[in-house]
Amino acid sequence: MQALGQNDNQFFSQGSDILSSFPHSSKGLASVIAVLYVIGFLIPSSQLFLALIPGYTIPPHFYLWNIITAGYFELSIISTIISIGAILIFGKYLEPIWGAKEFLKFIAIVNALSGLATFLLMIFLYYLLGDDELWFNSRLCGFSSAIAGFTVAIKQLIPEQEIKLFGAFSLRAKNLPGLLILINLLFFALGFPSESLPFTIFGVSFAWVYLRFFQVKSDVVGDMSESFSFASFFPEPLQPAAKVVSNIVYPIAKIASCGFLSSTSSSQSNNSTAGPDSMDSERRRARALRSLDQRLQQTVTPSQTDVSPKLSREIPEV
């Protein structure tokens, strides 16, 4: 009995150590998603307020806030667990690099813009198809837009890093956003519920726009490197066509980003625009890798100090 009690104490101690290794902001956001799920489960009528239902977003109900809350609300326990796990895993590596404020800002921007774009898409589909089921019975929600945004951020920081998935196979980080969209499209084609499909697609899109043109970090604004171009999200045979689209969008986004920069302090703007874009993005990636190495070294036990530098940069299995 005494040995059993000691094992229990050791188990809870290890669990506490693991939980304490995650940043506070990530744990706080994970708690928000868990609480919203419990509310939706115990009070089913609250789904009308929390999920994005286009017919309730407009007057006479005018639940405009569901454009925001939908990005943090899950309908099933499985999707809730996946979302919480994604927050903790991605947050453990992105938050130390970006800082808590930038990490939460990124999530808020991607979720809000994805919710708004999904709402506008539903309006378009409703007037195109005239389907009342689409207008009043669609419960669009999920943290998938932010998860999709996390994969874009990983692609930006370590595009060539090999990441193991479920211990079965590995792929490069730069292929994560495309794989996530492909999986969602596959489930949609097989007739599975697709509440998160538009959030995923818009999440990848808005995360890339923000990180490419608007994110301010140290003396760097955006990331103009070729490895993070719009075309890099597509297979090589499709990249020429994607470059045609990006050549149209790029001037518009660049003008918008210049307007955004004018609202920052003059010293920050001067520093962020100095030097070629490619050199800025390389400095940014180097700083990110240094921060990631430091973070990983803090979690290495004394018996693991002989691990090679190459292995110390690997991301844990997803």
Secondary structure, DSSP 8 states (H G I E B T S, - for coil): -HHHHHHHHHHHHHHHHHHHTS-HHHHHHHHHHHHHHHHHHH-GGGHHHHSB-HHHHSTTT--TTHHHHGGG--SSHHHHHHHHHHHHHHHHHHHHHH-HHHHHHHHHHHHHHHHHHHHHHHHHHHHHH--HHHHHS--B--THHHHHHHHHHHHHH-TT-EEEETTTEEEEGGGHHHHHHHHHHHHHHTT---TTHHHHHHHHHHHHHIIIII-EETTEES---GGGSGGGGS-GGGHHHHHHHHHHHHHHHHHHHHHHHTTS-HHHHHHHTSS-HHHHHHHHHHHHHHHHHHHHHHT--GGGTT--HHHHT-----
